Amino acid sequence: MAAIQIKDVPDEVRDILAAEARRSGKSLQAHLLGLLEKEARFARNREIVAQTPCPGRS
């Protein structure tokens, strides 16, 4: 599994994400991994939609 490091995250952003993680009963790392996984699924879905022929669309 790969590691991702993000530098220069503003304190306010980190605090908001940490609070969301606490509310959902997760560690910050688990919460961020979930967000990354969700974004990757959305990106994959966008690719599928873009490649799917749509009647009436040229």
Contacts in CASP RR format, 6 or more apart in sequence:
PFRMAT RR
TARGET T0000
AUTHOR 0000-0000-0000
METHOD contacts of the structure
MODEL  1
MAAIQIKDVPDEVRDILAAEARRSGKSLQAHLLGLLEKEARFARNREIVA
QTPCPGRS
4 36 0 8 1.000
17 28 0 8 1.000
17 31 0 8 1.000
17 32 0 8 1.000
18 28 0 8 1.000
20 31 0 8 1.000
21 27 0 8 1.000
21 28 0 8 1.000
21 30 0 8 1.000
21 31 0 8 1.000
21 32 0 8 1.000
24 31 0 8 1.000
END
